[in-house]
């Protein structure tokens, strides 16, 4: 190179060969340091592999900021309970009972014309120091309103159950996406490596089924573990975990030896297949199943609870035994470090007809168990850092259907939260005077997900995962945290 200055004419001052080397020297040093650090990192990995140390994808991870809640218990009322008959009283419906609906009816699920406005057949009363009104459907839950925030302004997009369930649990009704529980595990890990971090108890197999607790494109370790399903009786489920977790034929060392051989084959297969979520999920599931043998049998043994505790949850009564068992199992798993739990009352709340008879029956099955759960968590000083959510996939219309029923209504419905940093004894949002559309402080499902993540110490815009060339998140490109409901 005869005249290097011509090649660097864009510098502010002419640069000589000696000046160029002097200026670039620091860069050469950085390159050398980078190479040395890479070698050191590879050496650390080699030492870790030699020692058999593998970082668990479920290991606890720090939140983005100080969390209010450590765990979530989601009580899901599959079918869609009626808000105007439970937690959102509407005097206008009583006043104008039987009159035509005063607004243009939005898109509905059922075919045919809707009937007139229909008043609630249940009486509302105010409870607690907060004076929050609750219908006579929930006399036991009503005793805990001072620990609850009732959200009356939920808004979804799906008018059918399948779309509404998928959006409630995954953030979208049109694509296969990771469930909220999977996102929580991905962001925070779990506190107990010998139990699943995400457990769904008696989930429904309809309306999206396993997609509602699946990890989709997230690593398979973050998928939910189902305990039975909605079609099974508790008596059939209770023996299942013990039966398949305990190996009576081989010692733990023998099982570990066999599993290591199998996992070596699986991992070689995974290298060939590159990224195979199903194979990855199988590898993680086998490891979890092995670890669960040490702790799961005792964790699932609800029968060891005191008679007083069983009675608190309604296990002594046929009508409340099923959901009471779910709630008590959820508490046992929560206190053992499980991060995300779901109990499902399925599929009973879809009252297109016989609203009074069936809503009354449904509420009797869950009222006492839910009140027992809240009381038990509070007595154990767990409610303060356990976020309890009660919700269906949507609400129901203020107009009648078939004379004594109500159609689906995703345009303005109620849920409630308790504990976990939620402002107790409060009401958030409001629907219009007949309870059809959310009007004040509307909370769509992206806002709901953003708020739940915030209570857990996660910034929803930062909880992302790159897949197929783009970054995904639970809240997609939306979501506003409802800071008004956070203490």
DRENFIPA-650775 format. One record per residue (C-alpha): residue in three letters; x, y, z. Coordinates in steps of 0.05 Angstrom, whole numbers, plus 5000, padded with zeros to 4 digits. Each point is the difference from the previous one (the first is absolute). Example, Ala and Ser with C-alpha at 12.3 -4.5 7.8 and 13.67 -1.06 7.14 Angstrom:
<atoms>
atom type->ALA; c1->5246; c2->4910; c3->5156
atom type->SER; c1->5027; c2->5069; c3->4987
</atoms>
This chain:
<atoms>
atom type->UNK; c1->5000; c2->5000; c3->5000
atom type->UNK; c1->5035; c2->5062; c3->4975
atom type->UNK; c1->4953; c2->5054; c3->5024
atom type->UNK; c1->4954; c2->4977; c3->5057
atom type->UNK; c1->4976; c2->5071; c3->5012
atom type->UNK; c1->4958; c2->4997; c3->4937
atom type->UNK; c1->4961; c2->4941; c3->5028
atom type->UNK; c1->4983; c2->5037; c3->5064
atom type->UNK; c1->4984; c2->5068; c3->4970
atom type->UNK; c1->4934; c2->5002; c3->5039
atom type->UNK; c1->5037; c2->5008; c3->5067
atom type->UNK; c1->5002; c2->5070; c3->5028
atom type->UNK; c1->5076; c2->4999; c3->4995
atom type->UNK; c1->5047; c2->4960; c3->4954
atom type->UNK; c1->5020; c2->4934; c3->5032
atom type->UNK; c1->5068; c2->4966; c3->4991
atom type->UNK; c1->5015; c2->4926; c3->5003
atom type->UNK; c1->5029; c2->5009; c3->5070
atom type->UNK; c1->4939; c2->5040; c3->5023
atom type->UNK; c1->4952; c2->4949; c3->4972
atom type->UNK; c1->5034; c2->4943; c3->5038
atom type->UNK; c1->5002; c2->5042; c3->5064
atom type->UNK; c1->4925; c2->5015; c3->4994
atom type->UNK; c1->4982; c2->4928; c3->4984
atom type->UNK; c1->5044; c2->4970; c3->5055
atom type->UNK; c1->4945; c2->5004; c3->5051
atom type->UNK; c1->4953; c2->4963; c3->4953
atom type->UNK; c1->5051; c2->4945; c3->4991
atom type->UNK; c1->5003; c2->4994; c3->5075
atom type->UNK; c1->4925; c2->4994; c3->5004
atom type->UNK; c1->5002; c2->4945; c3->4948
atom type->UNK; c1->5052; c2->4962; c3->5040
atom type->UNK; c1->4961; c2->5009; c3->5065
atom type->UNK; c1->4936; c2->4976; c3->4965
atom type->UNK; c1->5036; c2->4937; c3->4976
atom type->UNK; c1->5028; c2->4988; c3->5070
atom type->UNK; c1->4931; c2->5008; c3->5032
atom type->UNK; c1->4969; c2->4953; c3->4949
atom type->UNK; c1->5053; c2->4948; c3->5016
atom type->UNK; c1->4987; c2->5009; c3->5075
atom type->UNK; c1->4925; c2->4992; c3->4989
atom type->UNK; c1->5011; c2->4936; c3->4961
atom type->UNK; c1->5045; c2->4975; c3->5055
atom type->UNK; c1->4946; c2->5015; c3->5052
atom type->UNK; c1->4949; c2->4963; c3->4958
atom type->UNK; c1->5046; c2->4941; c3->4994
atom type->UNK; c1->5013; c2->4998; c3->5075
atom type->UNK; c1->4925; c2->5005; c3->5013
atom type->UNK; c1->4985; c2->4944; c3->4951
atom type->UNK; c1->5055; c2->4957; c3->5030
atom type->UNK; c1->4969; c2->5009; c3->5069
atom type->UNK; c1->4931; c2->4984; c3->4972
atom type->UNK; c1->4973; c2->5069; c3->5017
atom type->UNK; c1->4943; c2->5019; c3->4953
atom type->UNK; c1->4964; c2->5066; c3->5012
atom type->UNK; c1->4926; c2->4985; c3->5007
atom type->UNK; c1->4954; c2->5042; c3->4956
atom type->UNK; c1->4954; c2->5001; c3->5061
atom type->UNK; c1->5052; c2->5031; c3->5046
atom type->UNK; c1->4973; c2->5063; c3->5035
atom type->UNK; c1->5014; c2->5064; c3->4961
atom type->UNK; c1->5000; c2->5072; c3->5026
atom type->UNK; c1->4938; c2->5042; c3->4982
atom type->UNK; c1->5006; c2->5066; c3->4964
atom type->UNK; c1->4980; c2->5037; c3->5064
atom type->UNK; c1->4977; c2->4985; c3->5070
atom type->UNK; c1->4939; c2->4955; c3->4995
atom type->UNK; c1->4937; c2->5001; c3->5042
atom type->UNK; c1->4982; c2->4928; c3->4985
atom type->UNK; c1->5043; c2->4937; c3->4999
atom type->UNK; c1->4948; c2->4954; c3->4971
atom type->UNK; c1->4932; c2->4997; c3->4965
atom type->UNK; c1->4937; c2->4958; c3->5013
atom type->UNK; c1->4951; c2->5008; c3->4943
atom type->UNK; c1->4929; c2->4976; c3->5016
atom type->UNK; c1->4968; c2->4991; c3->4932
atom type->UNK; c1->4924; c2->4996; c3->4992
atom type->UNK; c1->4993; c2->4967; c3->4932
atom type->UNK; c1->4938; c2->5021; c3->4961
atom type->UNK; c1->4994; c2->5072; c3->5020
atom type->UNK; c1->4965; c2->5022; c3->5065
atom type->UNK; c1->4952; c2->5058; c3->4995
atom type->UNK; c1->5029; c2->5065; c3->5027
atom type->UNK; c1->4933; c2->5034; c3->5009
atom type->UNK; c1->4980; c2->4941; c3->5045
atom type->UNK; c1->5063; c2->4996; c3->5041
atom type->UNK; c1->5044; c2->5062; c3->5010
atom type->UNK; c1->4970; c2->5056; c3->4958
atom type->UNK; c1->4929; c2->5017; c3->5022
atom type->UNK; c1->4958; c2->5041; c3->4951
atom type->UNK; c1->4938; c2->5035; c3->5029
atom type->UNK; c1->4980; c2->5019; c3->4929
atom type->UNK; c1->4988; c2->4927; c3->4984
atom type->UNK; c1->4951; c2->4995; c3->5058
atom type->UNK; c1->4966; c2->5065; c3->4981
atom type->UNK; c1->4993; c2->4982; c3->4926
atom type->UNK; c1->4992; c2->4925; c3->5006
atom type->UNK; c1->4964; c2->4973; c3->4938
atom type->UNK; c1->5012; c2->5063; c3->4959
atom type->UNK; c1->5038; c2->5000; c3->4933
atom type->UNK; c1->5075; c2->5010; c3->5003
atom type->UNK; c1->5013; c2->5076; c3->4993
atom type->UNK; c1->5065; c2->4991; c3->4961
atom type->UNK; c1->5018; c2->4967; c3->4935
atom type->UNK; c1->5019; c2->4928; c3->5014
atom type->UNK; c1->5072; c2->4982; c3->4984
atom type->UNK; c1->5024; c2->4936; c3->4967
atom type->UNK; c1->4972; c2->4942; c3->5039
atom type->UNK; c1->5017; c2->4926; c3->5002
atom type->UNK; c1->4930; c2->4969; c3->4996
atom type->UNK; c1->4957; c2->5004; c3->4938
atom type->UNK; c1->4933; c2->5034; c3->5000
atom type->UNK; c1->4974; c2->5061; c3->5035
atom type->UNK; c1->5014; c2->5015; c3->5072
atom type->UNK; c1->4945; c2->5013; c3->5050
atom type->UNK; c1->4987; c2->5062; c3->5042
atom type->UNK; c1->5039; c2->5025; c3->5060
atom type->UNK; c1->4999; c2->4950; c3->5058
atom type->UNK; c1->5011; c2->5018; c3->5072
atom type->UNK; c1->5044; c2->4958; c3->5045
atom type->UNK; c1->4961; c2->4947; c3->5040
atom type->UNK; c1->5050; c2->5008; c3->5057
atom type->UNK; c1->5003; c2->5053; c3->5054
atom type->UNK; c1->5062; c2->5043; c3->5008
atom type->UNK; c1->5026; c2->5022; c3->5068
atom type->UNK; c1->5060; c2->5041; c3->5022
atom type->UNK; c1->5054; c2->4965; c3->5040
atom type->UNK; c1->5060; c2->5018; c3->5043
atom type->UNK; c1->5028; c2->5068; c3->5015
atom type->UNK; c1->5007; c2->5013; c3->4926
atom type->UNK; c1->4926; c2->4990; c3->4988
atom type->UNK; c1->5012; c2->4963; c3->4934
atom type->UNK; c1->4934; c2->4969; c3->4976
atom type->UNK; c1->4997; c2->4926; c3->4986
atom type->UNK; c1->4940; c2->4958; c3->4980
atom type->UNK; c1->4970; c2->4946; c3->5044
atom type->UNK; c1->5033; c2->4949; c3->4954
atom type->UNK; c1->5065; c2->5009; c3->5040
atom type->UNK; c1->4985; c2->5009; c3->5074
atom type->UNK; c1->5068; c2->4970; c3->5022
atom type->UNK; c1->5044; c2->5035; c3->4949
atom type->UNK; c1->4963; c2->5065; c3->5018
atom type->UNK; c1->5032; c2->4997; c3->5070
atom type->UNK; c1->5068; c2->5013; c3->4967
atom type->UNK; c1->4984; c2->5061; c3->4958
atom type->UNK; c1->5047; c2->5043; c3->5043
atom type->UNK; c1->5058; c2->4959; c3->4972
atom type->UNK; c1->4975; c2->5005; c3->4928
atom type->UNK; c1->5002; c2->5047; c3->4941
atom type->UNK; c1->4939; c2->4990; c3->4956
atom type->UNK; c1->5015; c2->5018; c3->4928
atom type->UNK; c1->4935; c2->5017; c3->4964
atom type->UNK; c1->5028; c2->5023; c3->4934
atom type->UNK; c1->5032; c2->4939; c3->4967
atom type->UNK; c1->4997; c2->4997; c3->4924
atom type->UNK; c1->5017; c2->4942; c3->4954
atom type->UNK; c1->4993; c2->4987; c3->4926
atom type->UNK; c1->4972; c2->4929; c3->4994
atom type->UNK; c1->4925; c2->4990; c3->5001
atom type->UNK; c1->5010; c2->4924; c3->4998
atom type->UNK; c1->5031; c2->4958; c3->5055
atom type->UNK; c1->5060; c2->4976; c3->4960
atom type->UNK; c1->5024; c2->5069; c3->4979
atom type->UNK; c1->4985; c2->5029; c3->5069
atom type->UNK; c1->5038; c2->4946; c3->5038
atom type->UNK; c1->5061; c2->5005; c3->4955
atom type->UNK; c1->5002; c2->5076; c3->5007
atom type->UNK; c1->4991; c2->4996; c3->5075
atom type->UNK; c1->5057; c2->4951; c3->5009
atom type->UNK; c1->5047; c2->5015; c3->4942
atom type->UNK; c1->4985; c2->5072; c3->4979
atom type->UNK; c1->4974; c2->4982; c3->4931
atom type->UNK; c1->4940; c2->4965; c3->4972
atom type->UNK; c1->5027; c2->4986; c3->4931
atom type->UNK; c1->5070; c2->4971; c3->5007
atom type->UNK; c1->5035; c2->4948; c3->5043
atom type->UNK; c1->5039; c2->5039; c3->5052
atom type->UNK; c1->5031; c2->4984; c3->5068
atom type->UNK; c1->4952; c2->5001; c3->5059
atom type->UNK; c1->5004; c2->5052; c3->5055
atom type->UNK; c1->5027; c2->4948; c3->5049
atom type->UNK; c1->5055; c2->4982; c3->4951
atom type->UNK; c1->5020; c2->5073; c3->4992
atom type->UNK; c1->5003; c2->5008; c3->5076
atom type->UNK; c1->5046; c2->4939; c3->5006
atom type->UNK; c1->5043; c2->5025; c3->4943
atom type->UNK; c1->5008; c2->5067; c3->5035
atom type->UNK; c1->5008; c2->4977; c3->5072
atom type->UNK; c1->5014; c2->4926; c3->5003
atom type->UNK; c1->4974; c2->4964; c3->5061
atom type->UNK; c1->5022; c2->4991; c3->5072
atom type->UNK; c1->4995; c2->4924; c3->5004
atom type->UNK; c1->5039; c2->4960; c3->4950
atom type->UNK; c1->4967; c2->4935; c3->5022
atom type->UNK; c1->4929; c2->5021; c3->4981
atom type->UNK; c1->4972; c2->5029; c3->4936
atom type->UNK; c1->5001; c2->5076; c3->4999
atom type->UNK; c1->4933; c2->5004; c3->4964
atom type->UNK; c1->4943; c2->4953; c3->5021
atom type->UNK; c1->4929; c2->5000; c3->4972
atom type->UNK; c1->4951; c2->4958; c3->5040
atom type->UNK; c1->4943; c2->4966; c3->4963
atom type->UNK; c1->5006; c2->5043; c3->4938
atom type->UNK; c1->4948; c2->4998; c3->4945
atom type->UNK; c1->5018; c2->4960; c3->4937
atom type->UNK; c1->4952; c2->5041; c3->4958
atom type->UNK; c1->5003; c2->5071; c3->4972
atom type->UNK; c1->5074; c2->4999; c3->4985
atom type->UNK; c1->5017; c2->4945; c3->5048
atom type->UNK; c1->5075; c2->4993; c3->5013
atom type->UNK; c1->5015; c2->5063; c3->4961
atom type->UNK; c1->4974; c2->5038; c3->5061
atom type->UNK; c1->5058; c2->4975; c3->5042
atom type->UNK; c1->5052; c2->4984; c3->4947
atom type->UNK; c1->5067; c2->5035; c3->4990
atom type->UNK; c1->4994; c2->5003; c3->4924
atom type->UNK; c1->5067; c2->5026; c3->4973
atom type->UNK; c1->5029; c2->5012; c3->5069
atom type->UNK; c1->5045; c2->4943; c3->5025
atom type->UNK; c1->4960; c2->4939; c3->5021
atom type->UNK; c1->5021; c2->5007; c3->5073
atom type->UNK; c1->4951; c2->5057; c3->5007
atom type->UNK; c1->4937; c2->4963; c3->4981
atom type->UNK; c1->4946; c2->4986; c3->5052
atom type->UNK; c1->4994; c2->4933; c3->5034
atom type->UNK; c1->4928; c2->4976; c3->5000
atom type->UNK; c1->4973; c2->4963; c3->5061
atom type->UNK; c1->4942; c2->4959; c3->4972
atom type->UNK; c1->4949; c2->5035; c3->4957
atom type->UNK; c1->4929; c2->5027; c3->5005
atom type->UNK; c1->4970; c2->4933; c3->4982
atom type->UNK; c1->5032; c2->4963; c3->5058
atom type->UNK; c1->4976; c2->4990; c3->5070
atom type->UNK; c1->5044; c2->5021; c3->5058
atom type->UNK; c1->5001; c2->4928; c3->5026
atom type->UNK; c1->5031; c2->4978; c3->4934
atom type->UNK; c1->5051; c2->5056; c3->5000
atom type->UNK; c1->5024; c2->4994; c3->5072
atom type->UNK; c1->5037; c2->4935; c3->4989
atom type->UNK; c1->5027; c2->5018; c3->4932
atom type->UNK; c1->5062; c2->5041; c3->5019
atom type->UNK; c1->5023; c2->4949; c3->5052
atom type->UNK; c1->4987; c2->4941; c3->4954
atom type->UNK; c1->5044; c2->5026; c3->4944
atom type->UNK; c1->5052; c2->5038; c3->5040
atom type->UNK; c1->5023; c2->4945; c3->5046
atom type->UNK; c1->5041; c2->4944; c3->4968
atom type->UNK; c1->4995; c2->4937; c3->5042
atom type->UNK; c1->5048; c2->4959; c3->4957
atom type->UNK; c1->5064; c2->5042; c3->4994
atom type->UNK; c1->5041; c2->5042; c3->5048
atom type->UNK; c1->5011; c2->5075; c3->4987
atom type->UNK; c1->5072; c2->4984; c3->4977
atom type->UNK; c1->4976; c2->4949; c3->4951
atom type->UNK; c1->4946; c2->5047; c3->4973
atom type->UNK; c1->5052; c2->5056; c3->4993
atom type->UNK; c1->5046; c2->4954; c3->4961
atom type->UNK; c1->4943; c2->4980; c3->4952
atom type->UNK; c1->4977; c2->5071; c3->4992
atom type->UNK; c1->5070; c2->5025; c3->4985
atom type->UNK; c1->5006; c2->4948; c3->4944
atom type->UNK; c1->4933; c2->5021; c3->4971
atom type->UNK; c1->5016; c2->5074; c3->5006
atom type->UNK; c1->5066; c2->4991; c3->4963
atom type->UNK; c1->4962; c2->4969; c3->4942
atom type->UNK; c1->4947; c2->5056; c3->5003
atom type->UNK; c1->5053; c2->5054; c3->5001
atom type->UNK; c1->5037; c2->4971; c3->4940
atom type->UNK; c1->4933; c2->4996; c3->4965
atom type->UNK; c1->4986; c2->5073; c3->5018
atom type->UNK; c1->5066; c2->5022; c3->4970
atom type->UNK; c1->4980; c2->4969; c3->4934
atom type->UNK; c1->4930; c2->5030; c3->5001
atom type->UNK; c1->5027; c2->5068; c3->5022
atom type->UNK; c1->4941; c2->5034; c3->5034
atom type->UNK; c1->4944; c2->4950; c3->5014
atom type->UNK; c1->4953; c2->5027; c3->5055
atom type->UNK; c1->4966; c2->4934; c3->5011
atom type->UNK; c1->5065; c2->4962; c3->5009
atom type->UNK; c1->5026; c2->5054; c3->5046
atom type->UNK; c1->4936; c2->4996; c3->5041
atom type->UNK; c1->5008; c2->4925; c3->5006
atom type->UNK; c1->5072; c2->5006; c3->5024
atom type->UNK; c1->4980; c2->5051; c3->5054
atom type->UNK; c1->4938; c2->4960; c3->5020
atom type->UNK; c1->5042; c2->4938; c3->5013
atom type->UNK; c1->5048; c2->5038; c3->5044
atom type->UNK; c1->4942; c2->5032; c3->5039
atom type->UNK; c1->4965; c2->4933; c3->5009
atom type->UNK; c1->5064; c2->4971; c3->5030
atom type->UNK; c1->5008; c2->5058; c3->5049
atom type->UNK; c1->4927; c2->5000; c3->5020
atom type->UNK; c1->5006; c2->4932; c3->5032
atom type->UNK; c1->5033; c2->5031; c3->5061
atom type->UNK; c1->4947; c2->5053; c3->5016
atom type->UNK; c1->4937; c2->4992; c3->4958
atom type->UNK; c1->4969; c2->4941; c3->5037
atom type->UNK; c1->4996; c2->5039; c3->5065
atom type->UNK; c1->4980; c2->5064; c3->4964
atom type->UNK; c1->4939; c2->4968; c3->4968
atom type->UNK; c1->4978; c2->4965; c3->5063
atom type->UNK; c1->4941; c2->5045; c3->5018
atom type->UNK; c1->4973; c2->4947; c3->5047
atom type->UNK; c1->5054; c2->5016; c3->5052
atom type->UNK; c1->4968; c2->5068; c3->5013
atom type->UNK; c1->4962; c2->5010; c3->5065
atom type->UNK; c1->4926; c2->4987; c3->5002
atom type->UNK; c1->4989; c2->5074; c3->5016
atom type->UNK; c1->5038; c2->5021; c3->4937
atom type->UNK; c1->4962; c2->4950; c3->4956
atom type->UNK; c1->4935; c2->5027; c3->5028
atom type->UNK; c1->5022; c2->5072; c3->4986
atom type->UNK; c1->5007; c2->4982; c3->4926
atom type->UNK; c1->4935; c2->4960; c3->4998
atom type->UNK; c1->5031; c2->4931; c3->4992
atom type->UNK; c1->4949; c2->4973; c3->5049
atom type->UNK; c1->4941; c2->5016; c3->4954
atom type->UNK; c1->4986; c2->4967; c3->4933
atom type->UNK; c1->4980; c2->5064; c3->4965
atom type->UNK; c1->5066; c2->5036; c3->5017
atom type->UNK; c1->5048; c2->4941; c3->5003
atom type->UNK; c1->5026; c2->5004; c3->4928
atom type->UNK; c1->5018; c2->5073; c3->4997
atom type->UNK; c1->5020; c2->5001; c3->5073
atom type->UNK; c1->5052; c2->4946; c3->4985
atom type->UNK; c1->5027; c2->5042; c3->4943
atom type->UNK; c1->5006; c2->5062; c3->5043
atom type->UNK; c1->5033; c2->4962; c3->5057
atom type->UNK; c1->5049; c2->4966; c3->4954
atom type->UNK; c1->5016; c2->5068; c3->4970
atom type->UNK; c1->5016; c2->5028; c3->5069
atom type->UNK; c1->5045; c2->4940; c3->5016
atom type->UNK; c1->5039; c2->5008; c3->4935
atom type->UNK; c1->5004; c2->5076; c3->5008
atom type->UNK; c1->5032; c2->4995; c3->5068
atom type->UNK; c1->5051; c2->4950; c3->4971
atom type->UNK; c1->5025; c2->5050; c3->4948
atom type->UNK; c1->4957; c2->4987; c3->4939
atom type->UNK; c1->4998; c2->5066; c3->4962
atom type->UNK; c1->4935; c2->4997; c3->4960
atom type->UNK; c1->4937; c2->4959; c3->5016
atom type->UNK; c1->4933; c2->4994; c3->4968
atom type->UNK; c1->4935; c2->4969; c3->5024
atom type->UNK; c1->4943; c2->4990; c3->4950
atom type->UNK; c1->4926; c2->4995; c3->5014
atom type->UNK; c1->4980; c2->4971; c3->4933
atom type->UNK; c1->4957; c2->5003; c3->4958
atom type->UNK; c1->4939; c2->5025; c3->5038
atom type->UNK; c1->4990; c2->5075; c3->4995
atom type->UNK; c1->4972; c2->5004; c3->4929
atom type->UNK; c1->4928; c2->5016; c3->5016
atom type->UNK; c1->4963; c2->5015; c3->4935
atom type->UNK; c1->4940; c2->4973; c3->5038
atom type->UNK; c1->4982; c2->4982; c3->5072
atom type->UNK; c1->5043; c2->5056; c3->5027
atom type->UNK; c1->4970; c2->5000; c3->5070
atom type->UNK; c1->5004; c2->4925; c3->5011
atom type->UNK; c1->5069; c2->4988; c3->4971
atom type->UNK; c1->5036; c2->5063; c3->5025
atom type->UNK; c1->4973; c2->4984; c3->5069
atom type->UNK; c1->5027; c2->4929; c3->4995
atom type->UNK; c1->5067; c2->5023; c3->4973
atom type->UNK; c1->5011; c2->5052; c3->5054
atom type->UNK; c1->4985; c2->4950; c3->5055
atom type->UNK; c1->5056; c2->4956; c3->4973
atom type->UNK; c1->5054; c2->5054; c3->5003
atom type->UNK; c1->4978; c2->5052; c3->5051
atom type->UNK; c1->5023; c2->4964; c3->5063
atom type->UNK; c1->5066; c2->4973; c3->4970
atom type->UNK; c1->5021; c2->5068; c3->4974
atom type->UNK; c1->4984; c2->5034; c3->5067
atom type->UNK; c1->5039; c2->4944; c3->5035
atom type->UNK; c1->5060; c2->5012; c3->4955
atom type->UNK; c1->5001; c2->5075; c3->5014
atom type->UNK; c1->4992; c2->4989; c3->5075
atom type->UNK; c1->5054; c2->4946; c3->5001
atom type->UNK; c1->5050; c2->5041; c3->4960
atom type->UNK; c1->4988; c2->5059; c3->5046
atom type->UNK; c1->5008; c2->4958; c3->5063
atom type->UNK; c1->5067; c2->4974; c3->4974
atom type->UNK; c1->5023; c2->5070; c3->4982
atom type->UNK; c1->5002; c2->4980; c3->4927
atom type->UNK; c1->4946; c2->5044; c3->4970
atom type->UNK; c1->5044; c2->5061; c3->5001
atom type->UNK; c1->5047; c2->4969; c3->4948
atom type->UNK; c1->4950; c2->4953; c3->4965
atom type->UNK; c1->4959; c2->5030; c3->4944
atom type->UNK; c1->4932; c2->4966; c3->4997
atom type->UNK; c1->4960; c2->5012; c3->4936
atom type->UNK; c1->4926; c2->4981; c3->4990
atom type->UNK; c1->4976; c2->5005; c3->4928
atom type->UNK; c1->4962; c2->4968; c3->4943
atom type->UNK; c1->5015; c2->5009; c3->4927
atom type->UNK; c1->4945; c2->5054; c3->4993
atom type->UNK; c1->4935; c2->5022; c3->5033
atom type->UNK; c1->4928; c2->4996; c3->4978
atom type->UNK; c1->4950; c2->5047; c3->4968
atom type->UNK; c1->4951; c2->5043; c3->5040
atom type->UNK; c1->4945; c2->4979; c3->4951
atom type->UNK; c1->4967; c2->4933; c3->5005
atom type->UNK; c1->5008; c2->4941; c3->4954
atom type->UNK; c1->4948; c2->4946; c3->4994
atom type->UNK; c1->4961; c2->5032; c3->5056
atom type->UNK; c1->5044; c2->4980; c3->5058
atom type->UNK; c1->5072; c2->5002; c3->4975
atom type->UNK; c1->5054; c2->5048; c3->4978
atom type->UNK; c1->5047; c2->5000; c3->4940
atom type->UNK; c1->5075; c2->5012; c3->4999
atom type->UNK; c1->5026; c2->5070; c3->5014
atom type->UNK; c1->5074; c2->5017; c3->4992
atom type->UNK; c1->4987; c2->5075; c3->4996
atom type->UNK; c1->4997; c2->5015; c3->5074
atom type->UNK; c1->5006; c2->4948; c3->5055
atom type->UNK; c1->5026; c2->4991; c3->5071
atom type->UNK; c1->5058; c2->4962; c3->5031
atom type->UNK; c1->5034; c2->5010; c3->5067
atom type->UNK; c1->5070; c2->4995; c3->5029
atom type->UNK; c1->5023; c2->4993; c3->5072
atom type->UNK; c1->5067; c2->5004; c3->5035
atom type->UNK; c1->5066; c2->5006; c3->4964
atom type->UNK; c1->5005; c2->5076; c3->5001
atom type->UNK; c1->4929; c2->5015; c3->4977
atom type->UNK; c1->4965; c2->5058; c3->5035
atom type->UNK; c1->4951; c2->4966; c3->5047
atom type->UNK; c1->4928; c2->5019; c3->5008
atom type->UNK; c1->4996; c2->5037; c3->4934
atom type->UNK; c1->4960; c2->5001; c3->4935
atom type->UNK; c1->5034; c2->5016; c3->4934
atom type->UNK; c1->4964; c2->5021; c3->4938
atom type->UNK; c1->4926; c2->5001; c3->4982
atom type->UNK; c1->4952; c2->4977; c3->4947
atom type->UNK; c1->4942; c2->5040; c3->4971
atom type->UNK; c1->4934; c2->5004; c3->5037
atom type->UNK; c1->4975; c2->4933; c3->4974
atom type->UNK; c1->5067; c2->4963; c3->5006
atom type->UNK; c1->5013; c2->4987; c3->4926
atom type->UNK; c1->5063; c2->5041; c3->4984
atom type->UNK; c1->5060; c2->5021; c3->5042
atom type->UNK; c1->5002; c2->5076; c3->5004
atom type->UNK; c1->5046; c2->5022; c3->5056
atom type->UNK; c1->5073; c2->4976; c3->5006
atom type->UNK; c1->4991; c2->4947; c3->4947
atom type->UNK; c1->5047; c2->4941; c3->5011
atom type->UNK; c1->5010; c2->4957; c3->4938
atom type->UNK; c1->5035; c2->4934; c3->5007
atom type->UNK; c1->5068; c2->5028; c3->4980
atom type->UNK; c1->4993; c2->5050; c3->5057
atom type->UNK; c1->4981; c2->4944; c3->5046
atom type->UNK; c1->5061; c2->4959; c3->4981
atom type->UNK; c1->5046; c2->5061; c3->5006
atom type->UNK; c1->4972; c2->5014; c3->5070
atom type->UNK; c1->5009; c2->4928; c3->5024
atom type->UNK; c1->5072; c2->5000; c3->4976
atom type->UNK; c1->5012; c2->5067; c3->5034
atom type->UNK; c1->4975; c2->4972; c3->5066
atom type->UNK; c1->5051; c2->4944; c3->4991
atom type->UNK; c1->5056; c2->5051; c3->4988
atom type->UNK; c1->5003; c2->4990; c3->4924
atom type->UNK; c1->5000; c2->5057; c3->4949
atom type->UNK; c1->4955; c2->4972; c3->4946
atom type->UNK; c1->5035; c2->5037; c3->4943
atom type->UNK; c1->5066; c2->4968; c3->5020
atom type->UNK; c1->4975; c2->4929; c3->5008
atom type->UNK; c1->5014; c2->4979; c3->4929
atom type->UNK; c1->5022; c2->4939; c3->4962
atom type->UNK; c1->5028; c2->4999; c3->4929
atom type->UNK; c1->4968; c2->4950; c3->4955
atom type->UNK; c1->4995; c2->4995; c3->4925
atom type->UNK; c1->5036; c2->5065; c3->4990
atom type->UNK; c1->4961; c2->5045; c3->5047
atom type->UNK; c1->4993; c2->5015; c3->5075
atom type->UNK; c1->4936; c2->4975; c3->5032
atom type->UNK; c1->4969; c2->5017; c3->5067
atom type->UNK; c1->4937; c2->4982; c3->5037
atom type->UNK; c1->4969; c2->5069; c3->4989
atom type->UNK; c1->5019; c2->5002; c3->4926
atom type->UNK; c1->5006; c2->5074; c3->4982
atom type->UNK; c1->4949; c2->5024; c3->5052
atom type->UNK; c1->4989; c2->5000; c3->5074
atom type->UNK; c1->4996; c2->5055; c3->5052
atom type->UNK; c1->5012; c2->4984; c3->5074
atom type->UNK; c1->4940; c2->5019; c3->5043
atom type->UNK; c1->5041; c2->5036; c3->5053
atom type->UNK; c1->4937; c2->5023; c3->5036
atom type->UNK; c1->4988; c2->4930; c3->5027
atom type->UNK; c1->5071; c2->4990; c3->5026
atom type->UNK; c1->5018; c2->5019; c3->5071
</atoms>
